Every structure is written in C-alpha cells, then in structure tokens.
C-alpha cells in the first residue's frame, strides 16, 4: 500500500496516485488531519503543491499537521518516504533531510521539462535508473534552490546521499535555480527518506511528454 498524504493546498496527490495505480500498486489518500497511516503502508509519499499556500515558508506549516507524527514514526522505524517538490520542502523543514530549499536565484517560478541525471543509484529509489542517460522530467517550483553548508555537502557526497543533479540533454551539469552543486534530489544516510524537486509522477506517459519518471517511481518495488 502506498500512502499519499493530502494537505490543504497540495495539487499533485491525484497525479501521484494515478501514476502508481497505472503501475499496478494499491494507493490510499491520507488526509492531513488523520493520526495514523494505513497498517500495511509500504511507502509514504508527500506530494507536490503548495501546502497551506506556502505561507511563512514552503512546508513550514505542513510540518505541524496531525499526520506528520505518524510519518516521522514510520520513517524512524525504517519506513520509506518520498517527498516530491513541496514534499521535499516539508522533509527539510522536518529535518528528516539535510539542507533547506529557498527562493530560486532568479526569484521566478520555473515550470518546464528539465533534464536531470542520477548521481548515485545505490538506493531503492534510483536502482533502476541508467546513470549514463539523462532523464527528462518536469519541474515546477519557486523555492527549489537547495542550500546547505560545506560540511553537510561533503558529508552527503561521502555517503552517496546526492541522488540527482540538473543537466543538459548531453548530461553536462547545469544550474537552473541556484542550487548548490546543481542538486535536484537527495536522501538521508540510511537511504529510506528521499526528496527531489522534479516531478516524476508527471513523466509517466507518452501523452504527458515523457515516461522517464516510471523507472524512478517503480524502483521501490522492483
């Protein structure tokens, strides 16, 4: 069972559910005021959107939702958690992932298809991804500029926590929003909590313009 958390203001929960159901998995939409996750949860997804209108900071209010205590407990017991865009921002606010996500360097909302490449695939999320092939995945964010201090950056690099970086169609790294080291996605040291700004759930069908998100979403189970 995949538990997809719905906050006030999220807008990608149904995209995520549709993507996983098309892959053959059972899903459950979990309301933010609930206190428990489904008993048979195998993956928790914090979807993209603008939880609570991004007031204060992106994800700053969502971290106080009732369901968050259950998510933290689940994660601390080794449960797998995926945060996409706003979900990534929530995970950094909760300190379940290192660093922070701040305004894009150009102070503009960026919405387009963007190439990214896998840096480390020694994890359940990206184990099916070809490191030599850039992925064409949509991005849509105003606060996607990943920042951290040099010690955290070195630690993440040493522990293979840097998962994804922005690149061009030939795989050359590029910086699209100011993120340190061109980072688009990371995980925790234990490799059970994952966050990324691109939207793999929006790249699961030819009619959407790309199927490159399938190998990412499917990685947890195959």
For each residue, the residues with C-beta under 8 A, 3 or more apart:
1: 26 27 28 38 40 41 42
2: 17 20 25 26 27 28 41 42 43 44 45
3: 27 28 30 37 38 41 43 44 45
4: 13 16 17 20 27 28 29 30 44 45 47
5: 10 13 30 32 44 45 46 47 67 71 87
6: 10 13 29 30 31 32 47
7: 10 32 49 51 52 62 65
8: 32 51 52
9: 49 50 51 52 53 54
10: 5 6 7 13 47 48 49 50 51 86
11: 47 48 49 50
12: 15 16 47 48 49 84 85 86 199 201 202
13: 4 5 6 10 16 17 29 47 49
14: 17 18
15: 12 18 19 47 199 201 202
16: 4 12 13 19 20 27 45 47 84 201
17: 2 4 13 14 20 21 27 29
18: 14 15 21 22 201
19: 15 16 22 23 200 201 204 213 217
20: 2 4 16 17 23 25 27 217
21: 17 18 24 25 26 27
22: 18 19 204 205
23: 19 20 204 214 217 218
24: 21
25: 2 20 21 221
26: 1 2 21
27: 1 2 3 4 16 17 20 21
28: 1 2 3 4 38 41
29: 4 6 13 17
30: 3 4 5 6 34 37 38 67
31: 6 34 67
32: 5 6 7 8 62 65 66 67
33: 65 66 67
34: 30 31 66 67 70
35: 66 67 69 70
36: 70
37: 3 30 41 44 67 70 71 74
38: 1 3 28 30 41
39:
40: 1
41: 1 2 3 28 37 38 44 74 79
42: 1 2 80 220 221
43: 2 3 79 80 81 82 220
44: 2 3 4 5 37 41 71 74 75 79 80 81 82
45: 2 3 4 5 16 81 82 83 84 87
46: 5 71 81 82 83 84 86 87 88 90 91
47: 4 5 6 10 11 12 13 15 16 84 85 86 87 201
48: 10 11 12 84 85 86 87 140 199 201
49: 7 9 10 11 12 13 85 86
50: 9 10 11 53 54 58 86
51: 7 8 9 10 54 58 59 61 62 86 90
52: 7 8 9 55 61 62
53: 9 50
54: 9 50 51 57 58 59 86 142 143
55: 52 60 61
56: 60 61
57: 54 60 89 93 143
58: 50 51 54 86 89 93 101 143
59: 51 54 62 63 86 89 90 91 92 93 94 101
60: 55 56 57 63 93
61: 51 52 55 56 64 65
62: 7 32 51 52 59 65 68 86 90 93
63: 59 60 68 90 93 94
64: 61 68
65: 7 32 33 61 62 68
66: 32 33 34 35 69
67: 5 30 31 32 33 34 35 37 70 71
68: 62 63 64 65 71 72 94
69: 35 66 72 73
70: 34 35 36 37 67 73 74
71: 5 37 44 46 67 68 74 75 81
72: 68 69 75 76 94 96
73: 69 70 76 77
74: 37 41 44 70 71 77 79 81
75: 44 71 72 78 79 81 96 192 193
76: 72 73
77: 73 74
78: 75 190 192
79: 41 43 44 74 75 192
80: 42 43 44 124 192 193 194 220
81: 43 44 45 46 71 74 75 91 96 192 193 194
82: 43 44 45 46 87 125 194 195 220
83: 45 46 86 87 88 89 90 91 97 193 194 195 196
84: 12 16 45 46 47 48 87 88 195 196 198 199 200 201
85: 12 47 48 49 88 89 140 141 144 196 197 198 199
86: 10 12 46 47 48 49 50 51 54 58 59 62 83 89 90
87: 5 45 46 47 48 82 83 84 90 91 195
88: 46 83 84 85 91 92 97 101 185 195 196 197
89: 57 58 59 83 85 86 92 93 101 143
90: 46 51 59 62 63 83 86 87 93 94
91: 46 59 81 83 87 88 94 96 97 193 195
92: 59 88 89 95 96 97 98 99 100 101 195
93: 57 58 59 60 62 63 89 90
94: 59 63 68 72 90 91 97
95: 92
96: 72 75 81 91 92 188 193
97: 83 88 91 92 94 186 187 188 193 195
98: 92 148 152 155 156 161 186 188
99: 92 146 147 148 152 186
100: 92 146 147 148
101: 58 59 88 89 92 143 144 145 146 147 197
102: 143 145 147
103: 107 142 143 145
104: 107 108 109 110 141 142 143 144 145 177 178
105: 145 175 177 178
106: 177 178
107: 103 104
108: 104 142
109: 104 140 141 142
110: 104 139 140 141 142 144 176 177
111: 138 139 140
112: 138 139
113: 136 137 138 139 209 210
114: 136 137 138 139 166 176 198
115: 134 135 136 137 166 167 168 169 171
116: 134 135 137 164 165 166 167 184 185 198
117: 131 133 134 135 164 165 167 171 173
118: 121 126 129 130 131 135 163 164
119: 131 162 163 164 165
120: 123 126 160 161 162 163
121: 118 126 127 129 131
122: 127 160 191
123: 120 126 127 160 163 187 191 194
124: 80 127 191 192 219 220
125: 82 163 187 194 216 219 220
126: 118 120 121 123 129 163 164 216 219
127: 121 122 123 124 219
128: 215 216 218 219 222
129: 118 121 126 135 215 216 219
130: 118 133 215
131: 117 118 119 121
132: 171
133: 117 130 171
134: 115 116 117 167 168 169 170 171
135: 115 116 117 118 129 203 212 213 215 216
136: 113 114 115 169 203 209 210 212
137: 113 114 115 116 198 199 200 202 203 210 212 213
138: 111 112 113 114 198 199 202 203 209 210
139: 110 111 112 113 114 144 176 197 198 199
140: 48 85 109 110 111 199
141: 85 104 109 110 144 177 197
142: 54 103 104 108 109 110
143: 54 57 58 89 101 102 103 104
144: 85 101 104 110 139 141 177 179 197
145: 101 102 103 104 105 177 178 179
146: 99 100 101 179 180 183 184 186 197
147: 99 100 101 102 179 180
148: 98 99 100 152 153 156 180
149: 152 153
150: 153 154
151: 154 155
152: 98 99 148 149 155 156
153: 148 149 150 156 157 180 181
154: 150 151 157 158
155: 98 151 152 158 159 161
156: 98 148 152 153 159 161 162 186
157: 153 154 160 161 162
158: 154 155
159: 155 156 189
160: 120 122 123 157 191
161: 98 120 155 156 157 186 187 188 189 191
162: 119 120 156 157 165 181 183 186
163: 118 119 120 123 125 126 184 185 186 187 194 196
164: 116 117 118 119 126 183 184 185 186 196 198
165: 116 117 119 162 173 181 182 183 184
166: 114 115 116 173 174 175 176 177 179 182 184
167: 115 116 117 134 170 171 172 173 174 182
168: 115 134 171 172 174
169: 115 134 136
170: 134 167
171: 115 117 132 133 134 167 168
172: 167 168
173: 117 165 166 167 182
174: 166 167 168 182
175: 105 166 178 179 182
176: 110 114 139 166 179
177: 104 105 106 110 141 144 145 166 197
178: 104 105 106 145 175
179: 144 145 146 147 166 175 176 182 183 184
180: 146 147 148 153 183
181: 153 162 165
182: 165 166 167 173 174 175 179
183: 146 162 164 165 179 180 186
184: 116 146 163 164 165 166 179 196 197 198
185: 88 116 163 164 194 195 196 197 198
186: 97 98 99 146 156 161 162 163 164 183 194 195 196
187: 97 123 125 161 163 191 192 193 194 195
188: 96 97 98 161 191 192 193
189: 159 161
190: 78 193
191: 122 123 124 160 161 187 188
192: 75 78 79 80 81 124 187 188
193: 75 80 81 83 91 96 97 187 188 190
194: 80 81 82 83 123 125 163 185 186 187
195: 82 83 84 87 88 91 92 97 185 186 187
196: 83 84 85 88 163 164 184 185 186 200
197: 85 88 101 139 141 144 146 177 184 185
198: 84 85 114 116 137 138 139 164 184 185
199: 12 15 48 84 85 137 138 139 140 202 203 213
200: 19 84 137 196 203 204 212 213 214 216 217
201: 12 15 16 18 19 47 48 84 204 213 217
202: 12 15 137 138 199 208 213
203: 135 136 137 138 199 200 208 209 210 211 212 213 214
204: 19 22 23 200 201 208 211 213 214 217
205: 22 208 211
206: 209 210 211
207:
208: 202 203 204 205
209: 113 136 138 203 206
210: 113 136 137 138 203 206 213
211: 203 204 205 206 214
212: 135 136 137 200 203 215 216
213: 19 135 137 199 200 201 202 203 204 210 216 217
214: 23 200 203 204 211 217 218
215: 128 129 130 135 212 218 219
216: 125 126 128 129 135 200 212 213 219
217: 19 20 23 200 201 204 213 214 220
218: 23 128 214 215 221 222
219: 124 125 126 127 128 129 215 216 222
220: 42 43 80 82 124 125 217
221: 25 42 218
222: 128 218 219
